[in-house]
Amino acid sequence: MLNFSAMSDDESMGTVQILTEPSCTNPNAVLYAVPVDGYRFDHWSTGSTDNPYTFTVTSDTTIIAYFVSNGGTQGIGDVEGSDIKISVLDGHICVEGVADEYVRVYDIAGRMVPNRSLPLGVYMVKVGALPARKVVVVR
């Protein structure tokens, strides 16, 4: 049996309901992101914005829901006065312009991965409390 979990990036903004859990006979999961008043669902750690979100679980997976304030979205490129830049160099995701903020990298299945020698693919980069951003590693 595969390990599967779904959670909110910040439960003060919203929670996740697992409507259908994957099983041995049905590998599909259905998740629903439920925002708290004053917030709205933005995206899943896979990059999908579907809500409810249906996907097939093929390996151990953790899916994270991200919420934003109804007052507007704040993405890495939109942070006023910020010089945050994300780039890829030799299979490594580089984040410039952050001080004392954690940087986490997730693969398309929502698993946190080490940021070194990343294979080709799509990744989500989470910097501090900012919404995750999609990064594509190509060579």
LUMPABA-738187 format. One record per residue: residue in one letter; x, y, z of N, C-alpha, C, O in turn. Coordinates in steps of 0.2 Angstrom, whole numbers, padded with zeros to 4 digits, always signed. Example, Ala and Ser with C-alpha at 12.3 -4.5 7.8 and 13.67 -1.06 7.14 Angstrom:
REM LUMPABA-738187
A+0066-0028+0039+0062-0022+0039+0066-0016+0039+0071-0017+0042/S+0064-0011+0035+0068-0005+0036+0064+0000+0039+0067+0006+0040/
This chain:
REM LUMPABA-738187
M+0004-0006+0000+0000+0000+0000+0004+0006+0000+0009+0007+0004/L+0003+0011-0004+0006+0017-0004+0004+0022+0001-0001+0022+0003/N+0009+0026+0003+0008+0031+0008+0005+0037+0004+0008+0040+0000/F-0001+0040+0007-0004+0046+0003-0006+0051+0009-0009+0049+0014/S-0005+0057+0008-0007+0062+0012-0008+0069+0009-0005+0070+0003/A-0013+0072+0011-0014+0079+0009-0015+0084+0014-0018+0082+0020/M-0013+0090+0013-0013+0095+0019-0013+0102+0016-0011+0103+0010/S-0014+0107+0020-0014+0114+0019-0007+0116+0020-0004+0114+0025/D-0005+0121+0016+0002+0124+0018+0001+0129+0024+0006+0129+0028/D-0005+0131+0025-0006+0135+0031-0013+0135+0033-0018+0137+0030/E-0014+0131+0038-0021+0129+0040-0025+0135+0043-0031+0135+0044/S-0022+0141+0044-0026+0147+0046-0029+0150+0040-0033+0154+0041/M-0027+0148+0034-0030+0150+0028-0035+0145+0025-0039+0147+0021/G-0034+0139+0026-0039+0134+0023-0036+0127+0025-0031+0126+0027/T-0041+0122+0024-0040+0115+0025-0041+0111+0019-0043+0113+0014/V-0039+0104+0019-0040+0100+0014-0044+0094+0016-0043+0091+0021/Q-0049+0092+0012-0054+0087+0013-0052+0081+0008-0051+0083+0002/I-0051+0075+0010-0049+0070+0006-0056+0066+0004-0059+0063+0008/L-0059+0068-0002-0066+0065-0003-0065+0058-0005-0070+0054-0004/T-0060+0056-0009-0059+0049-0011-0052+0047-0009-0047+0050-0012/E-0050+0042-0005-0044+0040-0004-0042+0034-0009-0046+0030-0011/P-0035+0034-0011-0033+0029-0016-0033+0022-0012-0032+0022-0006/S-0034+0017-0016-0034+0010-0013-0031+0005-0018-0029+0007-0023/C-0030-0001-0016-0027-0006-0020-0031-0007-0026-0029-0008-0032/T-0038-0006-0026-0042-0007-0032-0044-0001-0036-0046-0001-0041/N-0043+0005-0032-0044+0011-0036-0038+0016-0034-0038+0019-0028/P-0033+0017-0038-0028+0022-0037-0029+0029-0037-0025+0033-0036/N-0036+0031-0038-0037+0038-0039-0039+0041-0032-0042+0038-0028/A-0037+0047-0031-0038+0051-0026-0042+0058-0028-0041+0060-0033/V-0047+0060-0024-0050+0066-0025-0050+0071-0019-0051+0069-0013/L-0047+0077-0020-0046+0081-0014-0050+0088-0015-0052+0089-0021/Y-0052+0091-0010-0056+0097-0010-0052+0102-0005-0052+0100+0001/A-0050+0108-0008-0047+0113-0004-0053+0118-0001-0057+0120-0005/V-0053+0119+0005-0058+0123+0009-0055+0129+0012-0052+0128+0017/P-0056+0135+0009-0053+0141+0011-0057+0143+0018-0063+0142+0018/V-0053+0147+0022-0056+0150+0028-0059+0157+0025-0056+0160+0020/D-0064+0160+0028-0066+0167+0026-0060+0171+0026-0056+0172+0030/G-0060+0175+0020-0055+0180+0019-0049+0177+0014-0045+0181+0012/Y-0050+0171+0013-0045+0168+0009-0048+0164+0003-0054+0162+0003/R-0044+0162-0002-0046+0158-0007-0041+0153-0009-0035+0154-0008/F-0043+0147-0012-0039+0142-0014-0035+0144-0020-0038+0148-0025/D-0028+0143-0021-0024+0146-0026-0022+0140-0031-0023+0140-0037/H-0018+0135-0028-0016+0129-0032-0014+0124-0027-0013+0124-0021/W-0013+0118-0030-0010+0112-0027-0002+0112-0028+0000+0115-0033/S+0001+0108-0024+0009+0107-0025+0011+0104-0032+0016+0105-0034/T+0006+0101-0035+0007+0098-0042+0007+0104-0047+0008+0103-0053/G+0004+0110-0045+0003+0115-0050-0004+0115-0053-0006+0120-0056/S-0008+0110-0051-0015+0111-0053-0019+0116-0049-0018+0117-0043/T-0024+0119-0053-0029+0123-0049-0036+0120-0049-0040+0124-0047/D-0036+0114-0051-0043+0111-0051-0045+0110-0043-0041+0108-0039/N-0052+0111-0042-0054+0110-0035-0062+0109-0036-0066+0113-0037/P-0064+0102-0035-0060+0097-0032-0055+0095-0037-0055+0096-0043/Y-0050+0091-0035-0044+0089-0039-0044+0081-0039-0043+0078-0033/T-0044+0078-0045-0043+0071-0045-0037+0069-0049-0035+0072-0054/F-0033+0064-0046-0027+0062-0049-0026+0055-0047-0029+0052-0042/T-0021+0052-0050-0019+0045-0049-0013+0044-0045-0008+0047-0047/V-0013+0041-0039-0008+0040-0035-0004+0034-0037-0006+0028-0037/T+0003+0035-0039+0007+0029-0042+0013+0028-0037+0016+0023-0038/S+0014+0032-0032+0020+0031-0028+0018+0035-0021+0013+0038-0021/D+0022+0034-0016+0021+0038-0010+0020+0046-0012+0025+0048-0015/T+0015+0049-0009+0013+0055-0012+0011+0060-0006+0007+0057-0002/T+0013+0066-0006+0010+0071-0001+0008+0077-0006+0012+0080-0009/I+0002+0079-0005-0001+0084-0009-0002+0090-0005-0005+0089+0001/I+0000+0096-0006-0001+0102-0002-0005+0107-0006-0005+0108-0012/A-0010+0110-0002-0015+0115-0005-0012+0122-0003-0010+0123+0003/Y-0012+0127-0007-0010+0133-0006-0016+0138-0006-0019+0138-0011/F-0016+0143-0002-0022+0148-0001-0018+0154-0001-0013+0155+0001/V-0022+0159-0004-0020+0166-0004-0026+0171-0001-0032+0169-0001/S-0024+0177+0001-0029+0181+0003-0034+0184-0002-0032+0184-0008/N-0040+0185-0001-0045+0187-0006-0043+0194-0008-0045+0197-0013/G-0038+0197-0004-0036+0204-0006-0032+0204-0012-0030+0210-0014/G-0030+0199-0015-0025+0198-0020-0020+0193-0020-0018+0191-0014/T-0017+0191-0025-0012+0186-0025-0005+0190-0024-0004+0195-0027/Q+0000+0186-0021+0006+0189-0021+0011+0183-0023+0012+0179-0019/G+0014+0184-0029+0018+0179-0031+0025+0181-0030+0026+0187-0029/I+0030+0177-0031+0037+0179-0031+0039+0185-0035+0042+0189-0032/G+0037+0185-0041+0038+0190-0045+0035+0197-0044+0036+0202-0046/D+0029+0196-0040+0025+0202-0038+0026+0205-0032+0023+0210-0030/V+0031+0203-0028+0032+0205-0021+0035+0212-0022+0041+0213-0024/E+0031+0217-0019+0034+0224-0020+0040+0225-0016+0041+0223-0010/G+0045+0228-0019+0051+0230-0017+0056+0224-0016+0061+0224-0013/S+0054+0218-0019+0058+0212-0018+0062+0211-0024+0060+0212-0030/D+0068+0208-0023+0072+0206-0029+0073+0199-0029+0079+0196-0031/I+0068+0195-0027+0069+0188-0028+0069+0185-0035+0064+0187-0039/K+0074+0181-0037+0074+0178-0043+0076+0171-0043+0079+0169-0039/I+0072+0167-0047+0073+0160-0047+0076+0158-0054+0073+0160-0059/S+0081+0154-0054+0084+0151-0060+0086+0144-0059+0086+0142-0054/V+0088+0141-0065+0091+0134-0064+0098+0134-0067+0099+0137-0073/L+0102+0131-0064+0109+0131-0066+0112+0123-0065+0112+0121-0059/D+0113+0120-0070+0116+0113-0069+0112+0109-0065+0114+0105-0061/G+0105+0109-0066+0101+0104-0062+0099+0106-0055+0097+0102-0051/H+0101+0112-0053+0100+0115-0047+0096+0121-0047+0097+0126-0051/I+0091+0122-0043+0087+0128-0043+0090+0133-0039+0091+0132-0033/C+0091+0139-0041+0095+0144-0038+0089+0150-0036+0086+0152-0040/V+0089+0152-0030+0085+0157-0028+0089+0163-0025+0093+0162-0020/E+0088+0169-0028+0092+0174-0026+0088+0180-0023+0082+0180-0025/G+0090+0183-0018+0087+0189-0015+0083+0187-0009+0078+0191-0007/V+0084+0181-0006+0081+0179+0000+0086+0179+0006+0091+0177+0005/A+0083+0181+0012+0087+0181+0018+0083+0178+0023+0078+0181+0024/D+0086+0173+0026+0082+0170+0032+0075+0167+0030+0071+0167+0034/E+0075+0165+0024+0068+0162+0022+0070+0155+0020+0075+0154+0016/Y+0066+0150+0021+0067+0143+0019+0065+0143+0012+0061+0146+0010/V+0069+0138+0008+0067+0137+0001+0066+0129+0001+0071+0126+0003/R+0060+0127-0001+0059+0120-0002+0057+0119-0010+0054+0123-0013/V+0059+0113-0012+0058+0111-0019+0054+0105-0019+0055+0100-0015/Y+0048+0104-0022+0044+0099-0023+0043+0096-0030+0044+0100-0035/D+0043+0090-0031+0042+0087-0037+0035+0087-0039+0031+0089-0035/I+0033+0085-0045+0026+0086-0048+0021+0082-0044+0015+0083-0044/A+0024+0077-0040+0019+0072-0036+0018+0075-0029+0015+0073-0025/G+0022+0081-0028+0021+0084-0021+0026+0082-0016+0025+0084-0010/R+0031+0078-0018+0036+0076-0013+0041+0081-0013+0044+0084-0018/M+0044+0083-0006+0049+0087-0006+0056+0084-0008+0057+0078-0006/V+0060+0087-0012+0066+0084-0015+0072+0088-0013+0071+0094-0013/P+0078+0085-0013+0084+0088-0012+0085+0093-0018+0084+0090-0024/N+0088+0099-0017+0089+0103-0023+0096+0102-0025+0100+0107-0025/R+0097+0096-0028+0104+0095-0031+0103+0090-0037+0099+0085-0036/S+0106+0091-0042+0106+0086-0048+0099+0084-0050+0098+0078-0050/L+0095+0089-0050+0088+0087-0052+0087+0085-0059+0090+0088-0064/P+0083+0080-0060+0082+0077-0067+0077+0082-0071+0074+0086-0067/L+0077+0081-0077+0072+0085-0081+0065+0085-0078+0063+0079-0076/G+0062+0090-0078+0055+0090-0075+0052+0096-0073+0056+0102-0073/V+0046+0096-0070+0043+0102-0067+0043+0101-0060+0042+0096-0057/Y+0045+0107-0057+0046+0107-0049+0042+0113-0047+0041+0118-0050/M+0040+0113-0040+0037+0119-0037+0042+0121-0032+0045+0117-0028/V+0043+0127-0032+0048+0130-0027+0044+0135-0022+0040+0139-0024/K+0045+0133-0016+0042+0137-0010+0047+0141-0007+0052+0138-0004/V+0046+0148-0007+0051+0152-0003+0047+0156+0003+0042+0159+0001/G+0049+0154+0009+0046+0157+0015+0038+0156+0014+0036+0151+0013/A+0035+0161+0016+0027+0161+0016+0024+0163+0009+0018+0163+0009/L+0028+0164+0004+0026+0166-0003+0023+0160-0006+0025+0154-0005/P+0018+0161-0011+0015+0155-0014+0021+0152-0018+0025+0155-0020/A+0020+0145-0019+0025+0141-0023+0024+0144-0030+0019+0146-0033/R+0030+0143-0034+0031+0145-0041+0033+0138-0045+0037+0135-0042/K+0031+0138-0051+0033+0132-0055+0039+0134-0058+0040+0139-0061/V+0044+0129-0058+0050+0129-0062+0051+0123-0066+0050+0118-0064/V+0053+0124-0072+0055+0118-0076+0062+0118-0077+0066+0122-0079/V+0065+0112-0076+0072+0110-0077+0073+0107-0084+0070+0102-0085/V+0077+0110-0088+0078+0108-0094+0086+0108-0095+0089+0112-0091/R+0089+0104-0100+0096+0105-0101+0097+0106-0108+0103+0106-0110/
